[in-house]
Amino acid sequence: MNTKEVTKENKMGVMPVNQLLISMSAPMMISMLVQALYNVVDSVFVSRINENALTAVSLAFPLQSLMIALGTGTGVGINALLSRSLGEKDFHKADRVAVNAVFLAAVSYLIFLLIGILAVGPFYASQTDDAQILAYGREYLTVVCCFSFGMYGQFVFERLLQSTGKTFYTMITQGSGAVINIILDPILIFGYLGFPEMGVKGAAVATVIGQIIAAVFAFFVNKKKNTEIHLAVRGFKPDLRIIGQIYAVGVPSIIMQAIGSVMTYGMNRILIVFSSTAAAVFGVYFKLQSFIFMPVFGLNNGMVPIIAYNYGAGKRDRLIKTIKLSISYAVGIMVVGFLIFQIFPRPLFMLFDASETMLEIGVPALRTISLSFLFAGFCIVSGSVFQALGNGVYSMLVSIARQLVVLLPVAYLLSRLGNVNYVWFSFPIAEVVSLGMSVFFLIRINKKVIRHVGE
């Protein structure tokens, strides 16, 4: 690496903050919206098979979200450590973080390969005894788990691009994978263009093909465009110190998102007592809410490297301004989402060929759950701020309180009243608790960390 490369200041330390946040986040928000689109399209096409197929895909969500939790949680740790290393001008450490990140992606895949072979059947059997749902579920989730190397490769190579501020390329790689998935869905599910009709398995195959192509694309973009990081695998040995630093930030995030997996599993168990349609409604809600939450997560993905970089560079004013702007944008997005769910719940469900029974359950579900959106924007950004500053345990505590201590117990108690419509109120109740804890921890981290940056 030449002297010019070493001394050059990354744009995260010099560009005007609002312009930087928008330029970093906008591509991520667009790519996340495309990701949300293909998640919804999967279920829209699957719902055309029958409601049991839609229920099977919905019941897969806890294990899928666990897969994603491991990838994104590790990615948070990679992002924070790599961006901080670049902010400190420690380019050698940045390279070591990058190559260990690739190693961790490979380990993550091996874990879910084993789960795909051994655990998919028991996982579905613990939620339902409907033979058709079980068959659909095993077909779908086995493919998703056993071919998850594409997903984990995509996670790590896109995080390397995000960490150096190259989010435009991440938008291209994510978008390409999502578009391929959307195109392949109807072809493989229904057997168009001479392909065999694969049904629910076709949706899974379309998903993993899109992920694999996106991962390969992201790898080559890193090799060609990411000049601040060099992936040298010759003579590689896992660096336990680097891995420990990645997971010091990443493990709380993994636990936090894994808690979401436990929550969805628990909610499925509570709802399926009412009917399989109630569980399908919950699955549809999760697909639809991704259109609202994904842009906020994209904003977060653009925000985290900016905060971590300026934390490492000792630039407190830029760090604080990034936090304030991010909260403002996130709250605005969530308010728009709240209004959409309040005004258009019926048309949203009709995308999934909803029966009158599904509409009867689903319309009040969307209107009630979306009350939580009014508080969620602030809480999501606060959690990412904690992670970027190396205090991911705060995010974990908020998530545990919201989803396990409050949401699931309240949902269970409300279900005992015998009306499924009461269960949905557990979401806004839990989000109010999350808001209070997020405010408390943000004040605490300001006193202990932010106030002292640059001293």
One Martini backbone bead per residue (centre of mass of N, CA, C, O) as a GRO file, in nm:
protein
  455
    1MET     BB    1   0.096   0.036   0.024
    2ASN     BB    2   0.077   0.357  -0.024
    3THR     BB    3   0.101   0.668   0.113
    4LYS     BB    4  -0.154   0.793  -0.008
    5GLU     BB    5  -0.351   0.576   0.103
    6VAL     BB    6  -0.288   0.617   0.410
    7THR     BB    7  -0.347   0.946   0.428
    8LYS     BB    8  -0.616   0.926   0.325
    9GLU     BB    9  -0.933   1.045   0.374
   10ASN     BB   10  -1.218   0.934   0.446
   11LYS     BB   11  -1.541   1.039   0.387
   12MET     BB   12  -1.639   0.982   0.693
   13GLY     BB   13  -1.446   1.242   0.798
   14VAL     BB   14  -1.550   1.499   0.578
   15MET     BB   15  -1.825   1.482   0.497
   16PRO     BB   16  -2.115   1.595   0.514
   17VAL     BB   17  -2.336   1.436   0.710
   18ASN     BB   18  -2.600   1.434   0.550
   19GLN     BB   19  -2.474   1.353   0.281
   20LEU     BB   20  -2.341   1.095   0.386
   21LEU     BB   21  -2.590   0.946   0.495
   22ILE     BB   22  -2.740   0.940   0.227
   23SER     BB   23  -2.515   0.809   0.048
   24MET     BB   24  -2.500   0.550   0.234
   25SER     BB   25  -2.819   0.476   0.268
   26ALA     BB   26  -2.979   0.479   0.002
   27PRO     BB   27  -2.870   0.218  -0.126
   28MET     BB   28  -2.957   0.040   0.117
   29MET     BB   29  -3.259   0.103   0.108
   30ILE     BB   30  -3.308  -0.002  -0.176
   31SER     BB   31  -3.199  -0.291  -0.134
   32MET     BB   32  -3.395  -0.358   0.101
   33LEU     BB   33  -3.654  -0.322  -0.063
   34VAL     BB   34  -3.590  -0.548  -0.259
   35GLN     BB   35  -3.578  -0.764  -0.046
   36ALA     BB   36  -3.870  -0.728   0.047
   37LEU     BB   37  -3.999  -0.791  -0.224
   38TYR     BB   38  -3.899  -1.091  -0.248
   39ASN     BB   39  -4.035  -1.188   0.011
   40VAL     BB   40  -4.322  -1.130  -0.088
   41VAL     BB   41  -4.325  -1.278  -0.360
   42ASP     BB   42  -4.290  -1.557  -0.252
   43SER     BB   43  -4.568  -1.557  -0.097
   44VAL     BB   44  -4.752  -1.486  -0.330
   45PHE     BB   45  -4.695  -1.743  -0.496
   46VAL     BB   46  -4.746  -1.955  -0.274
   47SER     BB   47  -5.051  -1.873  -0.224
   48ARG     BB   48  -5.138  -2.004  -0.511
   49ILE     BB   49  -5.146  -2.288  -0.413
   50ASN     BB   50  -5.199  -2.249  -0.086
   51GLU     BB   51  -5.243  -2.197   0.251
   52ASN     BB   52  -5.043  -2.418   0.348
   53ALA     BB   53  -4.798  -2.307   0.200
   54LEU     BB   54  -4.797  -2.036   0.349
   55THR     BB   55  -4.770  -2.156   0.633
   56ALA     BB   56  -4.501  -2.304   0.590
   57VAL     BB   57  -4.336  -2.047   0.534
   58SER     BB   58  -4.408  -1.906   0.801
   59LEU     BB   59  -4.287  -2.137   0.992
   60ALA     BB   60  -3.984  -2.088   0.888
   61PHE     BB   61  -3.894  -1.811   1.008
   62PRO     BB   62  -3.734  -1.874   1.272
   63LEU     BB   63  -3.494  -2.021   1.125
   64GLN     BB   64  -3.427  -1.800   0.923
   65SER     BB   65  -3.372  -1.579   1.139
   66LEU     BB   66  -3.132  -1.732   1.260
   67MET     BB   67  -2.952  -1.719   1.015
   68ILE     BB   68  -2.954  -1.409   0.994
   69ALA     BB   69  -2.845  -1.348   1.276
   70LEU     BB   70  -2.561  -1.461   1.232
   71GLY     BB   71  -2.487  -1.281   0.988
   72THR     BB   72  -2.559  -0.991   1.095
   73GLY     BB   73  -2.409  -1.000   1.364
   74THR     BB   74  -2.131  -1.044   1.243
   75GLY     BB   75  -2.149  -0.791   1.059
   76VAL     BB   76  -2.149  -0.581   1.285
   77GLY     BB   77  -1.867  -0.651   1.391
   78ILE     BB   78  -1.716  -0.602   1.129
   79ASN     BB   79  -1.801  -0.312   1.077
   80ALA     BB   80  -1.696  -0.181   1.340
   81LEU     BB   81  -1.395  -0.281   1.331
   82LEU     BB   82  -1.318  -0.189   1.045
   83SER     BB   83  -1.394   0.113   1.063
   84ARG     BB   84  -1.213   0.172   1.308
   85SER     BB   85  -0.944   0.092   1.175
   86LEU     BB   86  -0.961   0.308   0.953
   87GLY     BB   87  -0.984   0.554   1.145
   88GLU     BB   88  -0.688   0.462   1.273
   89LYS     BB   89  -0.502   0.359   1.027
   90ASP     BB   90  -0.527   0.026   1.044
   91PHE     BB   91  -0.474  -0.167   0.771
   92HIS     BB   92  -0.379  -0.441   0.872
   93LYS     BB   93  -0.624  -0.502   1.049
   94ALA     BB   94  -0.840  -0.480   0.829
   95ASP     BB   95  -0.738  -0.729   0.671
   96ARG     BB   96  -0.777  -0.934   0.905
   97VAL     BB   97  -1.076  -0.896   0.938
   98ALA     BB   98  -1.164  -0.982   0.653
   99VAL     BB   99  -1.051  -1.280   0.649
  100ASN     BB  100  -1.206  -1.369   0.909
  101ALA     BB  101  -1.488  -1.320   0.793
  102VAL     BB  102  -1.480  -1.547   0.584
  103PHE     BB  103  -1.443  -1.776   0.787
  104LEU     BB  104  -1.714  -1.726   0.942
  105ALA     BB  105  -1.899  -1.788   0.702
  106ALA     BB  106  -1.819  -2.088   0.675
  107VAL     BB  107  -1.907  -2.176   0.960
  108SER     BB  108  -2.204  -2.093   0.937
  109TYR     BB  109  -2.277  -2.289   0.712
  110LEU     BB  110  -2.212  -2.558   0.855
  111ILE     BB  111  -2.429  -2.533   1.071
  112PHE     BB  112  -2.681  -2.522   0.859
  113LEU     BB  113  -2.630  -2.785   0.722
  114LEU     BB  114  -2.690  -2.962   0.968
  115ILE     BB  115  -2.973  -2.855   1.021
  116GLY     BB  116  -3.092  -2.934   0.743
  117ILE     BB  117  -3.045  -3.246   0.790
  118LEU     BB  118  -3.158  -3.281   1.113
  119ALA     BB  119  -3.398  -3.036   1.203
  120VAL     BB  120  -3.650  -2.974   1.023
  121GLY     BB  121  -3.859  -3.185   1.102
  122PRO     BB  122  -3.879  -3.127   1.412
  123PHE     BB  123  -3.951  -2.828   1.383
  124TYR     BB  124  -4.230  -2.871   1.248
  125ALA     BB  125  -4.352  -3.083   1.449
  126SER     BB  126  -4.363  -2.861   1.690
  127GLN     BB  127  -4.612  -2.689   1.529
  128THR     BB  128  -4.735  -2.940   1.355
  129ASP     BB  129  -4.971  -3.213   1.214
  130ASP     BB  130  -4.985  -3.131   0.924
  131ALA     BB  131  -4.893  -3.302   0.647
  132GLN     BB  132  -4.874  -3.077   0.430
  133ILE     BB  133  -4.708  -2.871   0.589
  134LEU     BB  134  -4.471  -3.058   0.646
  135ALA     BB  135  -4.390  -3.112   0.351
  136TYR     BB  136  -4.346  -2.822   0.261
  137GLY     BB  137  -4.140  -2.742   0.481
  138ARG     BB  138  -3.914  -2.944   0.417
  139GLU     BB  139  -3.861  -2.855   0.128
  140TYR     BB  140  -3.790  -2.557   0.184
  141LEU     BB  141  -3.579  -2.558   0.434
  142THR     BB  142  -3.362  -2.750   0.331
  143VAL     BB  143  -3.262  -2.574   0.100
  144VAL     BB  144  -3.197  -2.312   0.258
  145CYS     BB  145  -2.980  -2.444   0.447
  146CYS     BB  146  -2.790  -2.623   0.245
  147PHE     BB  147  -2.756  -2.331   0.058
  148SER     BB  148  -2.629  -2.086   0.258
  149PHE     BB  149  -2.353  -1.989   0.136
  150GLY     BB  150  -2.462  -1.745  -0.020
  151MET     BB  151  -2.563  -1.575   0.216
  152TYR     BB  152  -2.286  -1.559   0.374
  153GLY     BB  153  -2.124  -1.436   0.143
  154GLN     BB  154  -2.296  -1.186   0.111
  155PHE     BB  155  -2.264  -1.067   0.389
  156VAL     BB  156  -1.950  -1.027   0.397
  157PHE     BB  157  -1.893  -0.872   0.124
  158GLU     BB  158  -2.092  -0.637   0.189
  159ARG     BB  159  -1.958  -0.543   0.455
  160LEU     BB  160  -1.690  -0.455   0.330
  161LEU     BB  161  -1.818  -0.228   0.163
  162GLN     BB  162  -1.955  -0.069   0.392
  163SER     BB  163  -1.695  -0.011   0.571
  164THR     BB  164  -1.583   0.182   0.312
  165GLY     BB  165  -1.854   0.329   0.175
  166LYS     BB  166  -1.963   0.111  -0.067
  167THR     BB  167  -2.297   0.105  -0.105
  168PHE     BB  168  -2.356   0.096  -0.406
  169TYR     BB  169  -2.254  -0.196  -0.454
  170THR     BB  170  -2.453  -0.328  -0.259
  171MET     BB  171  -2.703  -0.257  -0.418
  172ILE     BB  172  -2.627  -0.423  -0.668
  173THR     BB  173  -2.595  -0.705  -0.539
  174GLN     BB  174  -2.867  -0.726  -0.398
  175GLY     BB  175  -3.044  -0.662  -0.644
  176SER     BB  176  -2.959  -0.898  -0.824
  177GLY     BB  177  -3.056  -1.127  -0.639
  178ALA     BB  178  -3.354  -1.037  -0.618
  179VAL     BB  179  -3.429  -1.037  -0.920
  180ILE     BB  180  -3.367  -1.333  -0.971
  181ASN     BB  181  -3.574  -1.440  -0.772
  182ILE     BB  182  -3.829  -1.312  -0.898
  183ILE     BB  183  -3.801  -1.452  -1.175
  184LEU     BB  184  -3.783  -1.759  -1.067
  185ASP     BB  185  -4.033  -1.816  -0.904
  186PRO     BB  186  -4.256  -1.883  -1.125
  187ILE     BB  187  -4.086  -2.083  -1.288
  188LEU     BB  188  -4.037  -2.297  -1.044
  189ILE     BB  189  -4.320  -2.328  -0.917
  190PHE     BB  190  -4.495  -2.365  -1.216
  191GLY     BB  191  -4.324  -2.446  -1.479
  192TYR     BB  192  -4.186  -2.257  -1.674
  193LEU     BB  193  -4.001  -2.275  -1.965
  194GLY     BB  194  -3.962  -2.606  -1.913
  195PHE     BB  195  -3.979  -2.631  -1.623
  196PRO     BB  196  -4.030  -2.776  -1.341
  197GLU     BB  197  -4.275  -2.830  -1.105
  198MET     BB  198  -4.189  -2.735  -0.755
  199GLY     BB  199  -4.321  -2.534  -0.585
  200VAL     BB  200  -4.204  -2.466  -0.286
  201LYS     BB  201  -3.914  -2.544  -0.369
  202GLY     BB  202  -3.885  -2.321  -0.586
  203ALA     BB  203  -3.859  -2.083  -0.388
  204ALA     BB  204  -3.594  -2.182  -0.260
  205VAL     BB  205  -3.420  -2.202  -0.515
  206ALA     BB  206  -3.445  -1.905  -0.597
  207THR     BB  207  -3.312  -1.792  -0.344
  208VAL     BB  208  -3.026  -1.935  -0.358
  209ILE     BB  209  -2.944  -1.837  -0.636
  210GLY     BB  210  -2.947  -1.534  -0.570
  211GLN     BB  211  -2.733  -1.552  -0.341
  212ILE     BB  212  -2.496  -1.671  -0.501
  213ILE     BB  213  -2.470  -1.451  -0.716
  214ALA     BB  214  -2.429  -1.215  -0.516
  215ALA     BB  215  -2.170  -1.324  -0.382
  216VAL     BB  216  -1.992  -1.334  -0.635
  217PHE     BB  217  -2.020  -1.038  -0.705
  218ALA     BB  218  -1.910  -0.920  -0.434
  219PHE     BB  219  -1.630  -1.044  -0.455
  220PHE     BB  220  -1.540  -0.898  -0.722
  221VAL     BB  221  -1.581  -0.611  -0.620
  222ASN     BB  222  -1.369  -0.624  -0.400
  223LYS     BB  223  -1.123  -0.689  -0.583
  224LYS     BB  224  -1.162  -0.423  -0.770
  225LYS     BB  225  -1.275  -0.171  -0.556
  226ASN     BB  226  -1.148  -0.252  -0.261
  227THR     BB  227  -0.853  -0.092  -0.178
  228GLU     BB  228  -0.859  -0.092   0.153
  229ILE     BB  229  -0.879  -0.408   0.098
  230HIS     BB  230  -0.702  -0.729   0.160
  231LEU     BB  231  -0.744  -1.063   0.037
  232ALA     BB  232  -0.532  -1.288   0.213
  233VAL     BB  233  -0.514  -1.652   0.220
  234ARG     BB  234  -0.228  -1.702   0.246
  235GLY     BB  235  -0.155  -1.854   0.543
  236PHE     BB  236  -0.411  -1.886   0.694
  237LYS     BB  237  -0.520  -1.797   1.031
  238PRO     BB  238  -0.700  -1.786   1.288
  239ASP     BB  239  -0.791  -1.492   1.477
  240LEU     BB  240  -0.891  -1.481   1.798
  241ARG     BB  241  -0.881  -1.180   1.857
  242ILE     BB  242  -1.052  -1.079   1.622
  243ILE     BB  243  -1.297  -1.262   1.671
  244GLY     BB  244  -1.353  -1.150   1.955
  245GLN     BB  245  -1.407  -0.854   1.860
  246ILE     BB  246  -1.642  -0.916   1.676
  247TYR     BB  247  -1.819  -1.067   1.908
  248ALA     BB  248  -1.842  -0.841   2.115
  249VAL     BB  249  -2.055  -0.709   1.917
  250GLY     BB  250  -2.211  -0.954   1.770
  251VAL     BB  251  -2.348  -1.131   1.990
  252PRO     BB  252  -2.571  -0.941   2.086
  253SER     BB  253  -2.698  -0.933   1.801
  254ILE     BB  254  -2.755  -1.231   1.772
  255ILE     BB  255  -2.930  -1.259   2.023
  256MET     BB  256  -3.135  -1.044   1.948
  257GLN     BB  257  -3.230  -1.196   1.682
  258ALA     BB  258  -3.282  -1.475   1.809
  259ILE     BB  259  -3.514  -1.374   1.980
  260GLY     BB  260  -3.696  -1.332   1.735
  261SER     BB  261  -3.715  -1.633   1.674
  262VAL     BB  262  -3.848  -1.713   1.941
  263MET     BB  263  -4.092  -1.531   1.911
  264THR     BB  264  -4.212  -1.650   1.647
  265TYR     BB  265  -4.241  -1.933   1.757
  266GLY     BB  266  -4.428  -1.860   1.995
  267MET     BB  267  -4.652  -1.726   1.824
  268ASN     BB  268  -4.720  -1.971   1.655
  269ARG     BB  269  -4.812  -2.144   1.897
  270ILE     BB  270  -5.041  -1.952   1.987
  271LEU     BB  271  -5.200  -1.920   1.706
  272ILE     BB  272  -5.254  -2.226   1.619
  273VAL     BB  273  -5.481  -2.267   1.825
  274PHE     BB  274  -5.685  -2.115   1.658
  275SER     BB  275  -5.518  -2.126   1.365
  276SER     BB  276  -5.353  -2.147   1.066
  277THR     BB  277  -5.441  -1.864   0.974
  278ALA     BB  278  -5.313  -1.701   1.203
  279ALA     BB  279  -5.023  -1.782   1.127
  280ALA     BB  280  -5.037  -1.667   0.837
  281VAL     BB  281  -5.085  -1.374   0.921
  282PHE     BB  282  -4.816  -1.339   1.067
  283GLY     BB  283  -4.644  -1.394   0.815
  284VAL     BB  284  -4.755  -1.162   0.645
  285TYR     BB  285  -4.677  -0.935   0.831
  286PHE     BB  286  -4.367  -0.980   0.810
  287LYS     BB  287  -4.355  -0.917   0.511
  288LEU     BB  288  -4.483  -0.629   0.515
  289GLN     BB  289  -4.299  -0.490   0.737
  290SER     BB  290  -4.036  -0.492   0.565
  291PHE     BB  291  -4.105  -0.229   0.404
  292ILE     BB  292  -4.052  -0.053   0.665
  293PHE     BB  293  -3.787  -0.170   0.806
  294MET     BB  294  -3.568  -0.190   0.582
  295PRO     BB  295  -3.500   0.114   0.550
  296VAL     BB  296  -3.397   0.138   0.842
  297PHE     BB  297  -3.174  -0.075   0.812
  298GLY     BB  298  -3.032   0.079   0.586
  299LEU     BB  299  -2.971   0.326   0.755
  300ASN     BB  300  -2.800   0.173   0.962
  301ASN     BB  301  -2.582   0.065   0.761
  302GLY     BB  302  -2.488   0.363   0.704
  303MET     BB  303  -2.436   0.460   1.004
  304VAL     BB  304  -2.233   0.272   1.154
  305PRO     BB  305  -1.960   0.346   1.003
  306ILE     BB  306  -1.969   0.645   1.078
  307ILE     BB  307  -1.957   0.617   1.383
  308ALA     BB  308  -1.708   0.431   1.404
  309TYR     BB  309  -1.509   0.616   1.257
  310ASN     BB  310  -1.549   0.878   1.441
  311TYR     BB  311  -1.471   0.735   1.696
  312GLY     BB  312  -1.180   0.658   1.605
  313ALA     BB  313  -1.121   0.978   1.519
  314GLY     BB  314  -1.253   1.181   1.742
  315LYS     BB  315  -1.555   1.288   1.618
  316ARG     BB  316  -1.816   1.400   1.791
  317ASP     BB  317  -1.998   1.586   1.619
  318ARG     BB  318  -2.046   1.383   1.389
  319LEU     BB  319  -2.171   1.163   1.561
  320ILE     BB  320  -2.418   1.320   1.675
  321LYS     BB  321  -2.543   1.405   1.404
  322THR     BB  322  -2.593   1.120   1.300
  323ILE     BB  323  -2.794   1.035   1.517
  324LYS     BB  324  -3.012   1.255   1.483
  325LEU     BB  325  -3.075   1.206   1.183
  326SER     BB  326  -3.151   0.906   1.203
  327ILE     BB  327  -3.393   0.936   1.389
  328SER     BB  328  -3.560   1.121   1.208
  329TYR     BB  329  -3.584   0.930   0.963
  330ALA     BB  330  -3.700   0.678   1.107
  331VAL     BB  331  -3.960   0.804   1.218
  332GLY     BB  332  -4.075   0.891   0.945
  333ILE     BB  333  -4.098   0.608   0.819
  334MET     BB  334  -4.287   0.483   1.042
  335VAL     BB  335  -4.526   0.674   1.001
  336VAL     BB  336  -4.588   0.589   0.716
  337GLY     BB  337  -4.638   0.290   0.785
  338PHE     BB  338  -4.875   0.337   0.976
  339LEU     BB  339  -5.067   0.464   0.764
  340ILE     BB  340  -5.078   0.227   0.567
  341PHE     BB  341  -5.191   0.012   0.774
  342GLN     BB  342  -5.451   0.177   0.844
  343ILE     BB  343  -5.571   0.220   0.538
  344PHE     BB  344  -5.451  -0.075   0.374
  345PRO     BB  345  -5.509  -0.378   0.480
  346ARG     BB  346  -5.679  -0.525   0.265
  347PRO     BB  347  -5.502  -0.492   0.006
  348LEU     BB  348  -5.255  -0.631   0.128
  349PHE     BB  349  -5.392  -0.917   0.163
  350MET     BB  350  -5.479  -0.958  -0.141
  351LEU     BB  351  -5.193  -1.036  -0.244
  352PHE     BB  352  -5.256  -1.337  -0.087
  353ASP     BB  353  -5.535  -1.448  -0.147
  354ALA     BB  354  -5.745  -1.380   0.065
  355SER     BB  355  -5.961  -1.479   0.277
  356GLU     BB  356  -6.215  -1.396   0.482
  357THR     BB  357  -6.076  -1.513   0.732
  358MET     BB  358  -5.807  -1.362   0.697
  359LEU     BB  359  -5.929  -1.077   0.701
  360GLU     BB  360  -6.064  -1.090   0.981
  361ILE     BB  361  -5.777  -1.115   1.118
  362GLY     BB  362  -5.574  -0.914   0.957
  363VAL     BB  363  -5.681  -0.623   0.976
  364PRO     BB  364  -5.658  -0.582   1.291
  365ALA     BB  365  -5.363  -0.664   1.308
  366LEU     BB  366  -5.231  -0.429   1.149
  367ARG     BB  367  -5.355  -0.194   1.318
  368THR     BB  368  -5.234  -0.279   1.591
  369ILE     BB  369  -4.929  -0.331   1.541
  370SER     BB  370  -4.865  -0.040   1.408
  371LEU     BB  371  -4.845   0.120   1.675
  372SER     BB  372  -4.537   0.041   1.720
  373PHE     BB  373  -4.403   0.226   1.499
  374LEU     BB  374  -4.396   0.501   1.665
  375PHE     BB  375  -4.132   0.371   1.838
  376ALA     BB  376  -3.926   0.196   1.660
  377GLY     BB  377  -3.726   0.392   1.526
  378PHE     BB  378  -3.572   0.481   1.778
  379CYS     BB  379  -3.491   0.192   1.877
  380ILE     BB  380  -3.326   0.097   1.632
  381VAL     BB  381  -3.110   0.319   1.629
  382SER     BB  382  -3.010   0.288   1.918
  383GLY     BB  383  -2.908  -0.004   1.888
  384SER     BB  384  -2.690   0.071   1.670
  385VAL     BB  385  -2.531   0.267   1.840
  386PHE     BB  386  -2.438   0.069   2.053
  387GLN     BB  387  -2.283  -0.113   1.855
  388ALA     BB  388  -2.086   0.101   1.726
  389LEU     BB  389  -1.974   0.160   2.043
  390GLY     BB  390  -1.948  -0.138   2.186
  391ASN     BB  391  -2.272  -0.175   2.326
  392GLY     BB  392  -2.456  -0.438   2.252
  393VAL     BB  393  -2.586  -0.517   2.528
  394TYR     BB  394  -2.812  -0.309   2.525
  395SER     BB  395  -2.967  -0.424   2.286
  396MET     BB  396  -3.014  -0.699   2.413
  397LEU     BB  397  -3.183  -0.608   2.660
  398VAL     BB  398  -3.411  -0.480   2.501
  399SER     BB  399  -3.491  -0.735   2.341
  400ILE     BB  400  -3.554  -0.919   2.575
  401ALA     BB  401  -3.774  -0.746   2.702
  402ARG     BB  402  -3.964  -0.720   2.458
  403GLN     BB  403  -3.989  -1.039   2.355
  404LEU     BB  404  -3.977  -1.212   2.637
  405VAL     BB  405  -4.083  -1.044   2.890
  406VAL     BB  406  -4.338  -0.922   2.726
  407LEU     BB  407  -4.469  -1.023   2.457
  408LEU     BB  408  -4.520  -1.327   2.507
  409PRO     BB  409  -4.670  -1.317   2.779
  410VAL     BB  410  -4.892  -1.123   2.684
  411ALA     BB  411  -4.996  -1.295   2.450
  412TYR     BB  412  -5.079  -1.536   2.621
  413LEU     BB  413  -5.277  -1.390   2.811
  414LEU     BB  414  -5.461  -1.282   2.579
  415SER     BB  415  -5.534  -1.566   2.461
  416ARG     BB  416  -5.709  -1.652   2.719
  417LEU     BB  417  -5.965  -1.475   2.618
  418GLY     BB  418  -6.038  -1.608   2.311
  419ASN     BB  419  -5.910  -1.365   2.126
  420VAL     BB  420  -5.697  -1.291   1.870
  421ASN     BB  421  -5.711  -0.972   1.872
  422TYR     BB  422  -5.560  -0.935   2.149
  423VAL     BB  423  -5.267  -1.032   2.080
  424TRP     BB  424  -5.166  -0.775   1.914
  425PHE     BB  425  -5.118  -0.581   2.171
  426SER     BB  426  -4.829  -0.681   2.249
  427PHE     BB  427  -4.662  -0.495   2.063
  428PRO     BB  428  -4.707  -0.202   2.174
  429ILE     BB  429  -4.638  -0.272   2.464
  430ALA     BB  430  -4.340  -0.360   2.410
  431GLU     BB  431  -4.244  -0.089   2.271
  432VAL     BB  432  -4.268   0.093   2.519
  433VAL     BB  433  -4.051  -0.049   2.681
  434SER     BB  434  -3.825  -0.008   2.471
  435LEU     BB  435  -3.822   0.300   2.482
  436GLY     BB  436  -3.741   0.340   2.777
  437MET     BB  437  -3.469   0.182   2.758
  438SER     BB  438  -3.336   0.342   2.525
  439VAL     BB  439  -3.322   0.612   2.668
  440PHE     BB  440  -3.153   0.524   2.909
  441PHE     BB  441  -2.902   0.414   2.741
  442LEU     BB  442  -2.842   0.675   2.583
  443ILE     BB  443  -2.772   0.846   2.828
  444ARG     BB  444  -2.545   0.660   2.933
  445ILE     BB  445  -2.359   0.662   2.672
  446ASN     BB  446  -2.315   0.964   2.673
  447LYS     BB  447  -2.165   0.982   2.949
  448LYS     BB  448  -1.941   0.740   2.895
  449VAL     BB  449  -1.866   0.809   2.574
  450ILE     BB  450  -1.943   1.052   2.386
  451ARG     BB  451  -1.836   1.288   2.572
  452HIS     BB  452  -1.519   1.155   2.534
  453VAL     BB  453  -1.477   1.210   2.252
  454GLY     BB  454  -1.152   1.343   2.177
  455GLU     BB  455  -0.987   1.369   2.464
   0.00000   0.00000   0.00000
